[in-house]
Amino acid sequence: MSDTTEETAGDLAEGIDADGLSPAVLASVGSVALALYFYYVRGDKQRGQFVGFWPVTILALASYFKLDSIAQMLAESDE
């Protein structure tokens, strides 16, 4: 790898949020808690299963938008 590529990768890595507690992660954890509440506490198994699918969708959308922002940062660095 060349020095410019390593520098660009280093700059890109600094721009990526690495704390892991993004709003999407918090929403997913809340959704899991809500699904467990519906399933076990309220006894509404169908609603609990439905809400249980939300975290996957939330995290998939968050991953898509994160990859899109990384692609834009890479495109800007090439210019």
HUNOR-V958810 format. One record per helix or strand. SS is the DSSP state (H for helix, E for strand). FROM is the first residue (numbers start at 1). TO is the last residue. If there is no record, write none. Layout:
ss:SS from:FROM to:TO
ss:SS from:FROM to:TO
This chain:
ss:H from:3 to:15
ss:H from:23 to:41
ss:H from:45 to:52
ss:H from:54 to:78
